[in-house]
Amino acid sequence: MTGKLYMPEMMGAGVALVDYDNDGRMDVFLVQGGPLGPDAKPDPAHGSRLFHNDSWTGPDGKRHLHFTDVTEKSGIRPAGYGMGVAVGDYDNDGYPDLYLTGLGWAQLWHNNGDGTFTDVTAKSGTGNDHWGVSAAFFDYDRDGFLDLYVGNYLNYSFTKDKPCKTAAGKPSYCGPVTANAVPGRLFHNRGDGTFEDVTARAGLLGAYGPGLGVVADDFDGDGWPDLYVANDESGNQLWINQHDGTFKEIALVAGCALSPDGNPQASMGIDAGDYDGDGRDDVVMDNLTGEGDALYRNLGGQLFDDGSLASGLRQASLPFTGFGLAWLDYDNDSWLDLLTVNGAVLAIEAQQEAGDPLPLRQTKQLFHNLGNGKFAEVSREAGPAFAFPEVSRGAAFGDVDNDGSPDVVVTNNNGPARLLMNNLGGKAHWLGLRLLTGKPGRDALGARVEILRPGQKSLWRRARADGSYASANDPRVLAGLADRPAVSGVVVHWPSGRIEAFDAGAVKVDAYTTLREGTGKTRP
Amino acid sequence: MNAGGRPRLATPALLALLALTSFTALFPAGALAAPARAQAATKTLPVPRVQVAGMEPAVREKIEAAYRAVASAKTLPPADAAASFGEAGRTFLRFALPAVALPCFENALARAPQDYRWEYFAGFAAKLSGDLERASHHFQRAVALRTPFPAGLIRLGDVEVQRSDLESAARTYTAALAFPETAPAAHFGLGRIALLRGDARLAAEHLEATLAAQPTASIVHSQLAIAYRRLGQLDKAATQAAAQGKEAVQFPDSLLEELEAVSPRSGVRLEAALRELQEARVALAKAAHDFQEAATTDPKDIRIWLGLGQTMESLGDAGAAERSYRRAVELDPQSSLARLKLGTLLAQRGARGQGIEELKLAVRLRPDSKEARFNLGNALAQEGRLAEAEAEFDALVKMAPQDSEARAFLDQLRQDLGKQAPAKEPSPPPH
């Protein structure tokens, strides 16, 4: 922290779980801030880091976690103060690439497949000289190539940044001036390694706010990916894909733009997932202290119901300012639970009084889905990591040790990253899927999977790297099956629009299975 | 003073701080009974310390005085001690220190359990501290102690909604319907509850009633849009969505006004200024509403959309302003003024590339528009396109040689471009 209360230092940074070398283990990319100020220069020694996951299993069957810093070899050199990261294989070569957002810069790093990366920002045309935070790869025109949405936050300049004051006149970080919001950018992938900025053509300039979270998902079930953008202290946007390269914004009338009292909220992290088991993905976001988490239940027909209060999430999260978050089934009971990582943006008086130089620390929260539309907070039972207050920001969710239970990597402002390992692996049955499309095969981001279970309702999950806050998740699908180790098949709704069924023999319970588009039984 | 006898409204600043948002039969048995801690009259809850270093001197003085009052209150007779604790609590609450304020109010209540003011402020402090159960308890007691207390009913209803106790909230808002000054807020509360319960028809009825009584409350339009969308009335939903804004439903709340009015930081002048600002906002909101009404009847009149855009800009709702200006451009792509307004706003909002294109069109359509040239030159300069900016300011200075601001920009740009600024007057001959 600079001590000068520059607003950007409160907002970063993100983290990615990415298997960059395709060895089946999730590696970690940590975005870093660095020197900050009008005359600050990037400091490579304190730049973002890539850690290779070289964990192994010993003869006793015990897994040993280990990561090696491979930043130097990777060649990744961020151009400035970092904010976020998105992951997607934009050139379909089978290796996931990295898109980094920052304060006044962005970079697309092409994965060369040999542990090194090449900066292709200029060549690809994906530069962004604004303050970008979250970004997402998704194939909005279903042409087989991942396009890119970059969420921008504010028009910021150090010279104009003067610290704000609390009601008692103490210097404090500022909140966003929504009039200074900058539109996000949509880059269309031409399929030849280059992109074109189609933001205006796609209609995305019609509404925007200070964007912090983004998720691409087929919210209306028409087989085309839509886009939800979470804004800070401004109404959120739901862009419905019109199938012709354009989007239509409907959040307000759909009922997912504002709080139930009609006020915009300071939305940060976001995720989409089917928490109530009705086959439609619902949206969850975390907000500023005093606002509580927002949950929009997808009713179908482009309508949402505010479930924040009825679920109990809003009340339980009121004292917290949330950033990274995700739907995850931490106990594999087949219901999606919720984990949020928190950290205030305004000084907490008690911590300040105690002399804490960074008095913004808050604990993380874990909510257990009770299966009846309600959640119970179980943070106290989730281990000491949940009792330890930090200034958490980014969070990437995925199965780091491949034991069938979701883990989480958390970044902290002015503090070390944390890897929270889920110890419930093996206590319930699960199904892991890696969904690949094209040749040699890239993760089919945006694919939705219906997992058919004998005598039980289907489970719906999606392959995604987007969501959370400024971070990228494990793109594999991990579904808990509770105590019944059986599935009767899976149906994959590929981003291309193709629907394919795979019978029970094609997938293995309590293990990861790779499914490739074009190898299942096509459904109309 | 409230010269006109018109109910004064709590200022937006204070409402923003507190908007986190009979009747014995309305409340559970025992609501009127003194709380348990009041029976142990001398028991005093500790008041947390906050760091005063870094506070503005005038504020620090007030905070330190409040702490001194807390320290000395313990030795005073109960009535005086209650007043000391209560006043200290109000000071802490005024400066957004609810966790410090709450024990002060509860200490005051322990000594003066029938004083509804301390219950009311304790309710606020608890709500702001995130303790909704405690807030509900205090607000319940406040409205039970003072009958009638319409503002208290609305505050209580808001907390009940946040607690997801919709049944209690509905009862409370229904009680507040009986009072003309809180009826709009009560309708708004009942409308939101109906939406949460999935009854869009009832929601629409309540929300329409809110707007009928308080047309400037633009926040209501968003909920009404949702209600009409669920009822399948898409046109109505779209109209409501277009009218959506941030103006809250207002109701008089004398205790809050009192809290704001005695703020040592604001003082009398600031209080007056805030009131004027509030009145100006009300006038602007009224203008926005009138423009929106006009747009409904004559949606192709570009003047309405330009006026609405300007009003929304003044209200600080840049998104709505941009939508209005875009509509104006759609209606008349040849309007230089519409392009100028849209381009300027886009450039200000950070979409400079788009803004510049609009401003270029504005200049092309009206080459003599000084404002368009100035704003275009300014946006180009901000984008780092200095040569193009120089050309625009050069043209502007030729058009208006007396424009000293444009001249200063031009000189600065030429300096940045490494060009010599032309001498304003011939140099005097050397001696």
Boltz contact constraints between the chains, C-beta under 6 A:
constraints:
  - contact:
      token1: [A, 155]
      token2: [B, 350]
      max_distance: 6.0
  - contact:
      token1: [A, 167]
      token2: [B, 95]
      max_distance: 6.0
  - contact:
      token1: [A, 167]
      token2: [B, 96]
      max_distance: 6.0
  - contact:
      token1: [A, 168]
      token2: [B, 55]
      max_distance: 6.0
  - contact:
      token1: [A, 168]
      token2: [B, 59]
      max_distance: 6.0
  - contact:
      token1: [A, 168]
      token2: [B, 95]
      max_distance: 6.0
  - contact:
      token1: [A, 169]
      token2: [B, 55]
      max_distance: 6.0
  - contact:
      token1: [A, 169]
      token2: [B, 56]
      max_distance: 6.0
  - contact:
      token1: [A, 169]
      token2: [B, 59]
      max_distance: 6.0
  - contact:
      token1: [A, 170]
      token2: [B, 54]
      max_distance: 6.0
  - contact:
      token1: [A, 170]
      token2: [B, 55]
      max_distance: 6.0
  - contact:
      token1: [A, 179]
      token2: [B, 318]
      max_distance: 6.0
  - contact:
      token1: [A, 181]
      token2: [B, 349]
      max_distance: 6.0
  - contact:
      token1: [A, 182]
      token2: [B, 350]
      max_distance: 6.0
  - contact:
      token1: [A, 183]
      token2: [B, 351]
      max_distance: 6.0
  - contact:
      token1: [A, 252]
      token2: [B, 222]
      max_distance: 6.0
  - contact:
      token1: [A, 252]
      token2: [B, 225]
      max_distance: 6.0
  - contact:
      token1: [A, 252]
      token2: [B, 241]
      max_distance: 6.0
  - contact:
      token1: [A, 253]
      token2: [B, 225]
      max_distance: 6.0
  - contact:
      token1: [A, 253]
      token2: [B, 229]
      max_distance: 6.0
  - contact:
      token1: [A, 253]
      token2: [B, 237]
      max_distance: 6.0
  - contact:
      token1: [A, 253]
      token2: [B, 241]
      max_distance: 6.0
  - contact:
      token1: [A, 255]
      token2: [B, 226]
      max_distance: 6.0
  - contact:
      token1: [A, 258]
      token2: [B, 222]
      max_distance: 6.0
  - contact:
      token1: [A, 260]
      token2: [B, 192]
      max_distance: 6.0
  - contact:
      token1: [A, 262]
      token2: [B, 219]
      max_distance: 6.0
  - contact:
      token1: [A, 262]
      token2: [B, 222]
      max_distance: 6.0
  - contact:
      token1: [A, 262]
      token2: [B, 223]
      max_distance: 6.0
  - contact:
      token1: [A, 290]
      token2: [B, 20]
      max_distance: 6.0
  - contact:
      token1: [A, 309]
      token2: [B, 164]
      max_distance: 6.0
  - contact:
      token1: [A, 318]
      token2: [B, 130]
      max_distance: 6.0
  - contact:
      token1: [A, 319]
      token2: [B, 130]
      max_distance: 6.0
  - contact:
      token1: [A, 349]
      token2: [B, 50]
      max_distance: 6.0
  - contact:
      token1: [A, 352]
      token2: [B, 51]
      max_distance: 6.0
  - contact:
      token1: [A, 353]
      token2: [B, 49]
      max_distance: 6.0
  - contact:
      token1: [A, 353]
      token2: [B, 50]
      max_distance: 6.0
  - contact:
      token1: [A, 353]
      token2: [B, 51]
      max_distance: 6.0
